[in-house]
Amino acid sequence: MSVGTRIRNARIHRNVTQKDLGIAIGFKEESADVRIAQYETNNRTPKEDVINKIASYLDVNPLALQEPKINNDLFKDVNGIMFTLFTLDETNELEMFEYDDGNTDDPFEHCGIVLKHWPWQNLLFEMKKRKEELANGDITLREFNEWKLNYPFTSDDYENQKTKKTWRLEKE
């Protein structure tokens, strides 16, 4: 997902207009909406300081507005991920297995991994928990997105409780 799409999604999630966002981060009123539209359509790429201002105004983690590095340079970043996996394997914190997804039309073999590294396990279990809560109707899509937009500050296990963010909506 592009930076522009991420900005647009966060802006809509916060129910903010392009003009209001542009003015809030310092653009002139007459061009504020145009500048934000240019970012959202990927005609312009916001610099890091602009992303930080947008994130601050929208009250989201700046990382939620940036493309994960895996999408920028696929081979370079896949290699970085592989070296992380190599390290986990060398410390016996990675287990690999083959599995069949039951789809006979799928020509690919499947390889799964188990990360026995406790921080990864906690992160993965929390993500699984949130996805299950969403599927079961225990949380709304808006709450799920709020959890993602402010992660790790919304994490159950976030260590610095002073900056922990509330992401669940008040029940009526």
Contacts in CASP RR format, 6 or more apart in sequence:
PFRMAT RR
TARGET T0000
AUTHOR 0000-0000-0000
METHOD contacts of the structure
MODEL  1
MSVGTRIRNARIHRNVTQKDLGIAIGFKEESADVRIAQYETNNRTPKEDV
INKIASYLDVNPLALQEPKINNDLFKDVNGIMFTLFTLDETNELEMFEYD
DGNTDDPFEHCGIVLKHWPWQNLLFEMKKRKEELANGDITLREFNEWKLN
YPFTSDDYENQKTKKTWRLEKE
1 9 0 8 1.000
1 67 0 8 1.000
1 71 0 8 1.000
2 42 0 8 1.000
2 67 0 8 1.000
3 39 0 8 1.000
3 42 0 8 1.000
3 45 0 8 1.000
3 46 0 8 1.000
3 51 0 8 1.000
3 65 0 8 1.000
3 66 0 8 1.000
3 67 0 8 1.000
4 39 0 8 1.000
4 40 0 8 1.000
4 41 0 8 1.000
4 42 0 8 1.000
5 40 0 8 1.000
5 42 0 8 1.000
6 64 0 8 1.000
6 65 0 8 1.000
6 66 0 8 1.000
6 67 0 8 1.000
7 36 0 8 1.000
7 39 0 8 1.000
7 40 0 8 1.000
7 46 0 8 1.000
7 54 0 8 1.000
7 65 0 8 1.000
8 40 0 8 1.000
9 145 0 8 1.000
10 54 0 8 1.000
10 55 0 8 1.000
10 58 0 8 1.000
10 60 0 8 1.000
10 64 0 8 1.000
10 65 0 8 1.000
10 149 0 8 1.000
11 18 0 8 1.000
11 21 0 8 1.000
11 36 0 8 1.000
11 40 0 8 1.000
11 58 0 8 1.000
13 58 0 8 1.000
13 142 0 8 1.000
13 145 0 8 1.000
13 146 0 8 1.000
13 149 0 8 1.000
14 58 0 8 1.000
14 59 0 8 1.000
16 24 0 8 1.000
16 57 0 8 1.000
16 58 0 8 1.000
17 33 0 8 1.000
18 32 0 8 1.000
18 33 0 8 1.000
18 36 0 8 1.000
18 37 0 8 1.000
18 40 0 8 1.000
19 29 0 8 1.000
19 32 0 8 1.000
19 33 0 8 1.000
19 36 0 8 1.000
20 32 0 8 1.000
21 32 0 8 1.000
21 36 0 8 1.000
21 54 0 8 1.000
21 57 0 8 1.000
21 58 0 8 1.000
22 32 0 8 1.000
22 33 0 8 1.000
22 35 0 8 1.000
22 36 0 8 1.000
23 29 0 8 1.000
23 32 0 8 1.000
24 57 0 8 1.000
25 50 0 8 1.000
25 53 0 8 1.000
25 54 0 8 1.000
25 57 0 8 1.000
26 32 0 8 1.000
26 53 0 8 1.000
27 35 0 8 1.000
27 36 0 8 1.000
35 44 0 8 1.000
38 44 0 8 1.000
39 45 0 8 1.000
39 46 0 8 1.000
39 50 0 8 1.000
46 54 0 8 1.000
51 62 0 8 1.000
51 65 0 8 1.000
51 66 0 8 1.000
52 62 0 8 1.000
54 65 0 8 1.000
55 61 0 8 1.000
55 62 0 8 1.000
55 64 0 8 1.000
55 65 0 8 1.000
59 150 0 8 1.000
60 149 0 8 1.000
60 150 0 8 1.000
61 149 0 8 1.000
61 150 0 8 1.000
61 151 0 8 1.000
61 152 0 8 1.000
61 153 0 8 1.000
64 148 0 8 1.000
64 149 0 8 1.000
64 150 0 8 1.000
64 151 0 8 1.000
69 77 0 8 1.000
70 77 0 8 1.000
70 78 0 8 1.000
70 81 0 8 1.000
71 77 0 8 1.000
85 94 0 8 1.000
85 113 0 8 1.000
88 94 0 8 1.000
88 115 0 8 1.000
88 117 0 8 1.000
88 120 0 8 1.000
91 117 0 8 1.000
92 116 0 8 1.000
93 115 0 8 1.000
93 116 0 8 1.000
93 117 0 8 1.000
94 113 0 8 1.000
94 114 0 8 1.000
94 115 0 8 1.000
94 116 0 8 1.000
94 117 0 8 1.000
95 113 0 8 1.000
95 114 0 8 1.000
95 116 0 8 1.000
96 111 0 8 1.000
96 112 0 8 1.000
96 113 0 8 1.000
96 114 0 8 1.000
97 111 0 8 1.000
97 112 0 8 1.000
97 113 0 8 1.000
97 114 0 8 1.000
98 109 0 8 1.000
98 110 0 8 1.000
98 111 0 8 1.000
98 112 0 8 1.000
99 110 0 8 1.000
99 111 0 8 1.000
99 112 0 8 1.000
100 110 0 8 1.000
101 110 0 8 1.000
115 121 0 8 1.000
115 124 0 8 1.000
122 157 0 8 1.000
123 155 0 8 1.000
126 155 0 8 1.000
126 156 0 8 1.000
126 157 0 8 1.000
130 139 0 8 1.000
130 144 0 8 1.000
130 147 0 8 1.000
131 144 0 8 1.000
132 138 0 8 1.000
133 139 0 8 1.000
133 144 0 8 1.000
134 140 0 8 1.000
134 141 0 8 1.000
134 144 0 8 1.000
139 147 0 8 1.000
139 168 0 8 1.000
140 169 0 8 1.000
142 169 0 8 1.000
143 167 0 8 1.000
143 168 0 8 1.000
143 169 0 8 1.000
146 154 0 8 1.000
146 167 0 8 1.000
147 154 0 8 1.000
147 167 0 8 1.000
150 165 0 8 1.000
150 167 0 8 1.000
152 158 0 8 1.000
153 163 0 8 1.000
153 164 0 8 1.000
153 165 0 8 1.000
154 164 0 8 1.000
154 165 0 8 1.000
154 166 0 8 1.000
154 167 0 8 1.000
158 164 0 8 1.000
END
